Amino acid sequence: MPTGTIDRIGGGAVIRRLATGLAVAAVALTSALALASPAAAQEPKDAAPGTVLVLPSAPADTGASSLAAASPTISPAAARVRYFAPGSTASCPSGNLCLAVWNSPGSNWKVFDLYYCHRYALSNWYGQGHWVNNQTGGATAYAYGQSFNILVSFRPGYSGTISSWTPVWYVRNC
């Protein structure tokens, strides 16, 4: 039966919902393609080959100085958490995505080594940060906003600076 025709069932009129169903499917497909699109995930501008985090003296701005009194955390727990003095460097072990965030309470950099494949939830991550994707097997990692929109991608074998962790709610390393 063509779309828009009316069936008589039990004395009542039922309008076929085929067009509505197709429209919903088209919207879902468009959304899925937008998430998979390379344009949806932006590569950080200063990404370069490397396996070392170069941690500056201090972040340019925490982005939320009144909220930055709490130490950054991640859930589920990272394989390892390390602390580094300002102006130091940190290697990223093979097989890991390493993320650095300023730790205001300690006035140091807090580095999370993400080895196990998860979607990690970030808490108290503010301002500029750094990353190294030293995962094996070519795994690209992604940072997501509150509504799971892709904010940035981290290519394997590269390192760089993220201008702000503040809008990032989740990171998936695999």
MDTraj code that builds the backbone (N, CA, C; nanometers):
import mdtraj as md
import numpy as np

residues = "MET PRO THR GLY THR ILE ASP ARG ILE GLY GLY GLY ALA VAL ILE ARG ARG LEU ALA THR GLY LEU ALA VAL ALA ALA VAL ALA LEU THR SER ALA LEU ALA LEU ALA SER PRO ALA ALA ALA GLN GLU PRO LYS ASP ALA ALA PRO GLY THR VAL LEU VAL LEU PRO SER ALA PRO ALA ASP THR GLY ALA SER SER LEU ALA ALA ALA SER PRO THR ILE SER PRO ALA ALA ALA ARG VAL ARG TYR PHE ALA PRO GLY SER THR ALA SER CYS PRO SER GLY ASN LEU CYS LEU ALA VAL TRP ASN SER PRO GLY SER ASN TRP LYS VAL PHE ASP LEU TYR TYR CYS HIS ARG TYR ALA LEU SER ASN TRP TYR GLY GLN GLY HIS TRP VAL ASN ASN GLN THR GLY GLY ALA THR ALA TYR ALA TYR GLY GLN SER PHE ASN ILE LEU VAL SER PHE ARG PRO GLY TYR SER GLY THR ILE SER SER TRP THR PRO VAL TRP TYR VAL ARG ASN CYS".split()
xyz = np.array([
    [0.0835, -0.1176, 0.0000],
    [0.0000, 0.0000, 0.0000],
    [0.0884, 0.1245, 0.0000],
    [0.0596, 0.2257, -0.0796],
    [0.1426, 0.3454, -0.0822],
    [0.1377, 0.4196, 0.0504],
    [0.2451, 0.4951, 0.0803],
    [0.2523, 0.5747, 0.2018],
    [0.1420, 0.6788, 0.2023],
    [0.0804, 0.6991, 0.3189],
    [-0.0232, 0.8015, 0.3320],
    [-0.1629, 0.7496, 0.3090],
    [-0.1816, 0.6214, 0.2731],
    [-0.3165, 0.5681, 0.2552],
    [-0.3751, 0.5322, 0.3902],
    [-0.5032, 0.5145, 0.3945],
    [-0.5735, 0.4843, 0.5184],
    [-0.6318, 0.3448, 0.5080],
    [-0.6076, 0.2642, 0.6115],
    [-0.6689, 0.1325, 0.6217],
    [-0.7886, 0.1445, 0.7141],
    [-0.8932, 0.0728, 0.6830],
    [-1.0098, 0.0677, 0.7713],
    [-0.9970, -0.0606, 0.8526],
    [-0.9772, -0.0447, 0.9829],
    [-0.9644, -0.1611, 1.0696],
    [-1.0600, -0.1412, 1.1858],
    [-1.1554, -0.2289, 1.1986],
    [-1.2502, -0.2236, 1.3094],
    [-1.3268, -0.0927, 1.3157],
    [-1.3554, -0.0323, 1.2042],
    [-1.4325, 0.0901, 1.2033],
    [-1.3500, 0.2150, 1.2273],
    [-1.2216, 0.2033, 1.2637],
    [-1.1367, 0.3206, 1.2890],
    [-1.0369, 0.3405, 1.1776],
    [-0.9826, 0.4591, 1.1691],
    [-0.8832, 0.4888, 1.0658],
    [-0.7433, 0.4828, 1.1257],
    [-0.6546, 0.4078, 1.0597],
    [-0.5157, 0.3987, 1.1031],
    [-0.4282, 0.4472, 0.9880],
    [-0.3546, 0.5518, 1.0088],
    [-0.2646, 0.6040, 0.9058],
    [-0.1327, 0.5295, 0.9162],
    [-0.0891, 0.4808, 0.8050],
    [0.0370, 0.4076, 0.8029],
    [0.1507, 0.4966, 0.8514],
    [0.2371, 0.4395, 0.9305],
    [0.3500, 0.5136, 0.9884],
    [0.4806, 0.4859, 0.9145],
    [0.4699, 0.4361, 0.7951],
    [0.5889, 0.4034, 0.7201],
    [0.6782, 0.5247, 0.6996],
    [0.6194, 0.6361, 0.6596],
    [0.6999, 0.7566, 0.6350],
    [0.7681, 0.8021, 0.7624],
    [0.6990, 0.7967, 0.8747],
    [0.7575, 0.8361, 1.0024],
    [0.8718, 0.7434, 1.0389],
    [0.8503, 0.6141, 1.0219],
    [0.9559, 0.5170, 1.0517],
    [1.0791, 0.5392, 0.9668],
    [1.0599, 0.5663, 0.8390],
    [1.1734, 0.5938, 0.7514],
    [1.2449, 0.7215, 0.7920],
    [1.1686, 0.8223, 0.8321],
    [1.2304, 0.9479, 0.8749],
    [1.3143, 0.9272, 1.0003],
    [1.2642, 0.8502, 1.0949],
    [1.3392, 0.8217, 1.2174],
    [1.4661, 0.7445, 1.1842],
    [1.4564, 0.6455, 1.0963],
    [1.5734, 0.5685, 1.0562],
    [1.6761, 0.6567, 0.9869],
    [1.6312, 0.7499, 0.9036],
    [1.7233, 0.8408, 0.8343],
    [1.7956, 0.9309, 0.9325],
    [1.7244, 0.9812, 1.0337],
    [1.7878, 1.0657, 1.1354],
    [1.8911, 0.9850, 1.2136],
    [1.8580, 0.8615, 1.2512],
    [1.9518, 0.7770, 1.3257],
    [2.0760, 0.7476, 1.2429],
    [2.0580, 0.7170, 1.1142],
    [2.1710, 0.6901, 1.0271],
    [2.2570, 0.8143, 1.0102],
    [2.1962, 0.9298, 0.9920],
    [2.2710, 1.0546, 0.9782],
    [2.3511, 1.0818, 1.1040],
    [2.2931, 1.0601, 1.2225],
    [2.3636, 1.0818, 1.3483],
    [2.4818, 0.9869, 1.3613],
    [2.4614, 0.8603, 1.3246],
    [2.5693, 0.7625, 1.3334],
    [2.6832, 0.7982, 1.2386],
    [2.6499, 0.8412, 1.1184],
    [2.7538, 0.8805, 1.0235],
    [2.8278, 1.0041, 1.0702],
    [2.7592, 1.0969, 1.1342],
    [2.8248, 1.2180, 1.1847],
    [2.9251, 1.1829, 1.2933],
    [2.8919, 1.0850, 1.3807],
    [2.9855, 1.0449, 1.4846],
    [3.1061, 0.9734, 1.4266],
    [3.0858, 0.8980, 1.3201],
    [3.1955, 0.8235, 1.2595],
    [3.2779, 0.9093, 1.1653],
    [3.2283, 1.0230, 1.1301],
    [3.2952, 1.1083, 1.0336],
    [3.4255, 1.1646, 1.0876],
    [3.5321, 1.1651, 1.0076],
    [3.6571, 1.2247, 1.0524],
    [3.6410, 1.3726, 1.0883],
    [3.5472, 1.4413, 1.0280],
    [3.5277, 1.5824, 1.0590],
    [3.4728, 1.6009, 1.1998],
    [3.4060, 1.4986, 1.2551],
    [3.3492, 1.5097, 1.3889],
    [3.4574, 1.5044, 1.4960],
    [3.5661, 1.4364, 1.4686],
    [3.6750, 1.4250, 1.5653],
    [3.7922, 1.5090, 1.5183],
    [3.8241, 1.6095, 1.5929],
    [3.9319, 1.6994, 1.5550],
    [4.0641, 1.6521, 1.6142],
    [4.1655, 1.6482, 1.5326],
    [4.3001, 1.6150, 1.5788],
    [4.3595, 1.7402, 1.6421],
    [4.4191, 1.7283, 1.7613],
    [4.4840, 1.8451, 1.8199],
    [4.5878, 1.9034, 1.7248],
    [4.5951, 2.0353, 1.7190],
    [4.6805, 2.1026, 1.6224],
    [4.8291, 2.0759, 1.6421],
    [4.8722, 2.0520, 1.7656],
    [5.0148, 2.0337, 1.7884],
    [5.0547, 1.8876, 1.8050],
    [4.9721, 1.7955, 1.7558],
    [5.0050, 1.6542, 1.7658],
    [5.1308, 1.6240, 1.6859],
    [5.2178, 1.5457, 1.7451],
    [5.3433, 1.5095, 1.6796],
    [5.3801, 1.3678, 1.7212],
    [5.4555, 1.2972, 1.6370],
    [5.4980, 1.1641, 1.6769],
    [5.5747, 1.1705, 1.8089],
    [5.5483, 1.0753, 1.8970],
    [5.6214, 1.0737, 2.0233],
    [5.5557, 0.9868, 2.1272],
    [5.6344, 0.9538, 2.2309],
    [5.5848, 0.8729, 2.3412],
    [5.6158, 0.9379, 2.4755],
    [5.6475, 1.0684, 2.4744],
    [5.6848, 1.1391, 2.5967],
    [5.5929, 1.2584, 2.6174],
    [5.5486, 1.2756, 2.7417],
    [5.4727, 1.3941, 2.7801],
    [5.5732, 1.5018, 2.8207],
    [5.5641, 1.6171, 2.7584],
    [5.6475, 1.7303, 2.7971],
    [5.5577, 1.8220, 2.8789],
    [5.5826, 1.8276, 3.0086],
    [5.4958, 1.8993, 3.1008],
    [5.5539, 2.0367, 3.1318],
    [5.4819, 2.1434, 3.0980],
    [5.5347, 2.2775, 3.1196],
    [5.5442, 2.3129, 3.2687],
    [5.6016, 2.4295, 3.2952],
    [5.6193, 2.4745, 3.4334],
    [5.4877, 2.4790, 3.5086],
    [5.3857, 2.5334, 3.4455],
    [5.2534, 2.5397, 3.5072],
    [5.1531, 2.5585, 3.3953],
    [5.0284, 2.5180, 3.4162],
    [4.9296, 2.5372, 3.3102],
    [4.9002, 2.6852, 3.2905],
    [4.8605, 2.7186, 3.1690],
    [4.8271, 2.8574, 3.1386],
    [4.7100, 2.9035, 3.2241],
    [4.6109, 2.8167, 3.2437],
    [4.4924, 2.8499, 3.3209],
    [4.4198, 2.7209, 3.3541],
    [4.3792, 2.7041, 3.4801],
    [4.3045, 2.5837, 3.5174],
    [4.1628, 2.5887, 3.4655],
    [4.1133, 2.7065, 3.4303],
    [3.9796, 2.7190, 3.3752],
    [3.8703, 2.7248, 3.4799],
    [3.9008, 2.6879, 3.6022],
    [3.8010, 2.6914, 3.7087],
    [3.8740, 2.6940, 3.8421],
    [3.9413, 2.8033, 3.8721],
    [4.0266, 2.8096, 3.9895],
    [3.9520, 2.7787, 4.1188],
    [3.8260, 2.8185, 4.1306],
    [3.7516, 2.7903, 4.2529],
    [3.7166, 2.6427, 4.2658],
    [3.7041, 2.5718, 4.1520],
    [3.6710, 2.4296, 4.1547],
    [3.7949, 2.3407, 4.1511],
    [3.9085, 2.3975, 4.1176],
    [4.0300, 2.3194, 4.0975],
    [4.0945, 2.2746, 4.2276],
    [4.0318, 2.3010, 4.3415],
    [4.0878, 2.2601, 4.4697],
    [4.0798, 2.1086, 4.4887],
    [3.9935, 2.0413, 4.4139],
    [3.9809, 1.8959, 4.4225],
    [4.0742, 1.8311, 4.3214],
    [4.1332, 1.7215, 4.3604],
    [4.2252, 1.6502, 4.2727],
    [4.1480, 1.5821, 4.1591],
    [4.2015, 1.5849, 4.0364],
    [4.1358, 1.5167, 3.9243],
    [4.1305, 1.3654, 3.9487],
    [4.0185, 1.3046, 3.9078],
    [4.0025, 1.1598, 3.9217],
    [3.9464, 1.1027, 3.7924],
    [3.9485, 0.9702, 3.7836],
    [3.8982, 0.9009, 3.6656],
    [3.8310, 0.7712, 3.7115],
    [3.7235, 0.7331, 3.6419],
    [3.6526, 0.6111, 3.6784],
    [3.6102, 0.5374, 3.5516],
    [3.6400, 0.4068, 3.5416],
    [3.7069, 0.3244, 3.6402],
    [3.8517, 0.3685, 3.6603],
    [3.9136, 0.3127, 3.7604],
    [4.0506, 0.3522, 3.7949],
    [4.1470, 0.3263, 3.6800],
    [4.2450, 0.4131, 3.6682],
    [4.3508, 0.3967, 3.5683],
    [4.4420, 0.2821, 3.6099],
    [4.5120, 0.2242, 3.5135],
    [4.6079, 0.1176, 3.5431],
    [4.7159, 0.1685, 3.6379],
    [4.7535, 0.2976, 3.6215],
    [4.8541, 0.3588, 3.7076],
    [4.8326, 0.5092, 3.7069],
    [4.8581, 0.5730, 3.8208],
    [4.8536, 0.7183, 3.8337],
    [4.9896, 0.7631, 3.8854],
    [5.0463, 0.8650, 3.8178],
    [5.1783, 0.9156, 3.8566],
    [5.1720, 1.0673, 3.8734],
    [5.2652, 1.1214, 3.9490],
    [5.2729, 1.2656, 3.9725],
    [5.4086, 1.3159, 3.9280],
    [5.4094, 1.4327, 3.8613],
    [5.5339, 1.4902, 3.8102],
    [5.5425, 1.6380, 3.8443],
    [5.6631, 1.6794, 3.8742],
    [5.6882, 1.8205, 3.9043],
    [5.6722, 1.9038, 3.7775],
    [5.6326, 2.0298, 3.7935],
    [5.6243, 2.1186, 3.6767],
    [5.7598, 2.1268, 3.6059],
    [5.7557, 2.1300, 3.4733],
    [5.8770, 2.1403, 3.3931],
    [5.9469, 2.0084, 3.3665],
    [5.8855, 1.8966, 3.4016],
    [5.9491, 1.7668, 3.3800],
    [5.8902, 1.6965, 3.2578],
    [5.9441, 1.5796, 3.2283],
    [5.8903, 1.4968, 3.1205],
    [5.8506, 1.3616, 3.1795],
    [5.7568, 1.2959, 3.1115],
    [5.7095, 1.1651, 3.1568],
    [5.6941, 1.0751, 3.0357],
    [5.7528, 0.9561, 3.0433],
    [5.7347, 0.8614, 2.9337],
    [5.5993, 0.7933, 2.9495],
    [5.5477, 0.7457, 2.8383],
    [5.4209, 0.6734, 2.8386],
    [5.4504, 0.5290, 2.8003],
    [5.4222, 0.4346, 2.8903],
    [5.4534, 0.2945, 2.8625],
    [5.3803, 0.2422, 2.7384],
    [5.4432, 0.1501, 2.6694],
    [5.3826, 0.0873, 2.5525],
    [5.2488, 0.0248, 2.5901],
    [5.1484, 0.0430, 2.5033],
    [5.0159, -0.0129, 2.5253],
    [4.9217, 0.0790, 2.6001],
    [4.9664, 0.1996, 2.6351],
    [4.8861, 0.2919, 2.7159],
    [4.8495, 0.4194, 2.6412],
    [4.7380, 0.4781, 2.6813],
    [4.7046, 0.6164, 2.6503],
    [4.7339, 0.6906, 2.7792],
    [4.8226, 0.7893, 2.7752],
    [4.8610, 0.8635, 2.8947],
    [4.8054, 1.0052, 2.8853],
    [4.7364, 1.0466, 2.9905],
    [4.6735, 1.1775, 2.9955],
    [4.7272, 1.2536, 3.1155],
    [4.7677, 1.3794, 3.0941],
    [4.8202, 1.4635, 3.2017],
    [4.7258, 1.5794, 3.2260],
    [4.6968, 1.6039, 3.3535],
    [4.6092, 1.7127, 3.3953],
    [4.6745, 1.7800, 3.5157],
    [4.6550, 1.9116, 3.5280],
    [4.7124, 1.9839, 3.6403],
    [4.6390, 1.9445, 3.7682],
    [4.7166, 1.9138, 3.8721],
    [4.6649, 1.8749, 4.0024],
    [4.6884, 1.9917, 4.0980],
    [4.5891, 2.0792, 4.1114],
    [4.6042, 2.2001, 4.1943],
    [4.6426, 2.1723, 4.3389],
    [4.5791, 2.0739, 4.4056],
    [4.6163, 2.0527, 4.5461],
    [4.7644, 2.0211, 4.5662],
    [4.8252, 1.9529, 4.4707],
    [4.9666, 1.9165, 4.4834],
    [5.0594, 2.0077, 4.4071],
    [5.0035, 2.1027, 4.3310],
    [5.0829, 2.1907, 4.2434],
    [5.1776, 2.1083, 4.1565],
    [5.1217, 2.0008, 4.0984],
    [5.2007, 1.9146, 4.0115],
    [5.1104, 1.8595, 3.9013],
    [5.1703, 1.7857, 3.8092],
    [5.0956, 1.7220, 3.7017],
    [5.0579, 1.5812, 3.7456],
    [4.9341, 1.5442, 3.7216],
    [4.8854, 1.4103, 3.7518],
    [4.8681, 1.3385, 3.6184],
    [4.9367, 1.2261, 3.6020],
    [4.9348, 1.1506, 3.4766],
    [4.8622, 1.0180, 3.4996],
    [4.7634, 0.9932, 3.4154],
    [4.6843, 0.8709, 3.4211],
    [4.7258, 0.7814, 3.3047],
    [4.7690, 0.6597, 3.3352],
    [4.8039, 0.5609, 3.2331],
    [4.6819, 0.4717, 3.2122],
    [4.6218, 0.4809, 3.0942],
    [4.5018, 0.4032, 3.0625],
    [4.5416, 0.2856, 2.9744],
    [4.5391, 0.1677, 3.0303],
    [4.5782, 0.0480, 2.9575],
    [4.4560, -0.0343, 2.9176],
    [4.3651, -0.0561, 3.0123],
    [4.2488, -0.1408, 2.9870],
    [4.1441, -0.0662, 2.9056],
    [4.0826, -0.1369, 2.8112],
    [3.9834, -0.0782, 2.7221],
    [3.8561, -0.0450, 2.7990],
    [3.8302, 0.0849, 2.8137],
    [3.7108, 0.1319, 2.8848],
    [3.6693, 0.2680, 2.8296],
    [3.5489, 0.3069, 2.8674],
    [3.5095, 0.4470, 2.8565],
    [3.5250, 0.5004, 2.9978],
    [3.6175, 0.5945, 3.0154],
    [3.6502, 0.6503, 3.1459],
    [3.5752, 0.7812, 3.1663],
    [3.5215, 0.8006, 3.2863],
    [3.4561, 0.9261, 3.3231],
    [3.5569, 1.0125, 3.3987],
    [3.5677, 1.1388, 3.3601],
    [3.6630, 1.2309, 3.4219],
    [3.5916, 1.3210, 3.5223],
    [3.6575, 1.3479, 3.6353],
    [3.6044, 1.4414, 3.7354],
    [3.7143, 1.5382, 3.7765],
    [3.6799, 1.6650, 3.7846],
    [3.7721, 1.7716, 3.8261],
    [3.8904, 1.7895, 3.7302],
    [3.8651, 1.7724, 3.6023],
    [3.9666, 1.7961, 3.4996],
    [3.9399, 1.9337, 3.4404],
    [4.0342, 2.0257, 3.4602],
    [4.0155, 2.1629, 3.4138],
    [4.1405, 2.2115, 3.3417],
    [4.1195, 2.3025, 3.2498],
    [4.2296, 2.3709, 3.1827],
    [4.3095, 2.2835, 3.0879],
    [4.4199, 2.3375, 3.0471],
    [4.5078, 2.2745, 2.9493],
    [4.5656, 2.1438, 3.0022],
    [4.5907, 2.0506, 2.9109],
    [4.6515, 1.9238, 2.9483],
    [4.7340, 1.8668, 2.8349],
    [4.7836, 1.7475, 2.8569],
    [4.8732, 1.6835, 2.7599],
    [4.8367, 1.5363, 2.7475],
    [4.8764, 1.4764, 2.6352],
    [4.8420, 1.3369, 2.6091],
    [4.9478, 1.2705, 2.5226],
    [4.9569, 1.1386, 2.5351],
    [5.0386, 1.0534, 2.4479],
    [4.9569, 0.9273, 2.4236],
    [4.9390, 0.8909, 2.2968],
    [4.8735, 0.7651, 2.2640],
    [4.9813, 0.6666, 2.2222],
    [5.0247, 0.5849, 2.3171],
    [5.1283, 0.4854, 2.2919],
    [5.0685, 0.3448, 2.2908],
    [4.9408, 0.3362, 2.2499],
    [4.8735, 0.2072, 2.2423],
    [4.9246, 0.1284, 2.1223],
    [4.9160, 0.0001, 2.1332],
    [4.9568, -0.0865, 2.0231],
    [4.8346, -0.1246, 1.9410],
    [4.8560, -0.1727, 1.8218],
    [4.7462, -0.2186, 1.7376],
    [4.6705, -0.1082, 1.6663],
    [4.7209, 0.0141, 1.6701],
    [4.6587, 0.1233, 1.5944],
    [4.5311, 0.1794, 1.6539],
    [4.5125, 0.1683, 1.7849],
    [4.3897, 0.2170, 1.8482],
    [4.3886, 0.3696, 1.8594],
    [4.2893, 0.4316, 1.7969],
    [4.2667, 0.5750, 1.8127],
    [4.1781, 0.5937, 1.9349],
    [4.2125, 0.6904, 2.0190],
    [4.1334, 0.7202, 2.1385],
    [4.0514, 0.8460, 2.1131],
    [3.9424, 0.8618, 2.1881],
    [3.8528, 0.9762, 2.1692],
    [3.8164, 1.0401, 2.3026],
    [3.7995, 1.1716, 2.3005],
    [3.7478, 1.2472, 2.4149],
    [3.6067, 1.2911, 2.3791],
    [3.5140, 1.2742, 2.4736],
    [3.3726, 1.3023, 2.4504],
    [3.3217, 1.4110, 2.5448],
    [3.2227, 1.4849, 2.4974],
    [3.1546, 1.5840, 2.5795],
    [3.0458, 1.5187, 2.6622],
    [2.9693, 1.6010, 2.7329],
    [2.8642, 1.5536, 2.8224],
    [2.7612, 1.4661, 2.7517],
    [2.7278, 1.4988, 2.6264],
    [2.6277, 1.4217, 2.5526],
    [2.6916, 1.3168, 2.4608],
    [2.8130, 1.2758, 2.4921],
    [2.8883, 1.1740, 2.4189],
    [2.9241, 1.2163, 2.2766],
    [2.9285, 1.3461, 2.2517],
    [2.9756, 1.3961, 2.1229],
    [3.1284, 1.3939, 2.1236],
    [3.1862, 1.3544, 2.0115],
    [3.3317, 1.3455, 2.0023],
    [3.3896, 1.4869, 1.9952],
    [3.4806, 1.5168, 2.0877],
    [3.5455, 1.6481, 2.0908],
    [3.6821, 1.6459, 2.0233],
    [3.7548, 1.5373, 2.0418],
    [3.8905, 1.5285, 1.9881],
    [3.9307, 1.3820, 1.9768],
    [4.0203, 1.3538, 1.8839],
    [4.0745, 1.2183, 1.8708],
    [4.2244, 1.2222, 1.8987],
    [4.2757, 1.1113, 1.9492],
    [4.4178, 1.0980, 1.9800],
    [4.4724, 0.9812, 1.8977],
    [4.5467, 1.0125, 1.7924],
    [4.5994, 0.9074, 1.7050],
    [4.7113, 0.8300, 1.7731],
    [4.7201, 0.6995, 1.7437],
    [4.8267, 0.6185, 1.8026],
    [4.9639, 0.6628, 1.7522],
    [5.0603, 0.6629, 1.8435],
    [5.1964, 0.7016, 1.8092],
    [5.2196, 0.8519, 1.8133],
    [5.1207, 0.9280, 1.8579],
    [5.1324, 1.0738, 1.8619],
    [5.1152, 1.1256, 2.0044],
    [5.1614, 1.2479, 2.0251],
    [5.1454, 1.3170, 2.1533],
    [5.1103, 1.4618, 2.1250],
    [5.0575, 1.5292, 2.2254],
    [5.0231, 1.6691, 2.2049],
    [4.9633, 1.7334, 2.3272],
    [4.9122, 1.8533, 2.3058],
    [4.8488, 1.9328, 2.4105],
    [4.7011, 1.9461, 2.3773],
    [4.6178, 1.9359, 2.4780],
    [4.4760, 1.9635, 2.4611],
    [4.4524, 2.1003, 2.5241],
    [4.3874, 2.1878, 2.4505],
    [4.3726, 2.3265, 2.4968],
    [4.2928, 2.3361, 2.6256],
    [4.1975, 2.2444, 2.6468],
    [4.1205, 2.2464, 2.7713],
    [4.0536, 2.1122, 2.7955],
    [4.0746, 2.0572, 2.9150],
    [4.0042, 1.9369, 2.9567],
    [3.8638, 1.9697, 3.0045],
    [3.8357, 2.0961, 3.0304],
    [3.7098, 2.1365, 3.0930],
    [3.5851, 2.0806, 3.0240],
    [3.5717, 2.0856, 2.8890],
    [3.4493, 2.0308, 2.8280],
    [3.4495, 1.8788, 2.8132],
    [3.5605, 1.8132, 2.8478],
    [3.5715, 1.6677, 2.8306],
    [3.5116, 1.5974, 2.9527],
    [3.4140, 1.5114, 2.9277],
    [3.3497, 1.4343, 3.0340],
    [3.3947, 1.2883, 3.0343],
    [3.4306, 1.2366, 2.9150],
    [3.4663, 1.0959, 2.9018],
    [3.5817, 1.0806, 2.8047],
    [3.6594, 0.9736, 2.8246],
    [3.7652, 0.9348, 2.7314],
    [3.7528, 0.7852, 2.7091],
    [3.7602, 0.7462, 2.5825],
    [3.7619, 0.6040, 2.5475],
    [3.8947, 0.5778, 2.4785],
    [3.9707, 0.4823, 2.5324],
    [4.1051, 0.4577, 2.4803],
    [4.1101, 0.3478, 2.3747],
    [3.9983, 0.2865, 2.3419],
    [4.0016, 0.1787, 2.2420],
    [3.8800, 0.1829, 2.1531],
])
top = md.Topology()
chain = top.add_chain()
for i, resn in enumerate(residues, 1):
    res = top.add_residue(resn, chain, resSeq=i)
    for name in ("N", "CA", "C"):
        top.add_atom(name, md.element.get_by_symbol(name[0]), res)
traj = md.Trajectory(xyz[None], top)
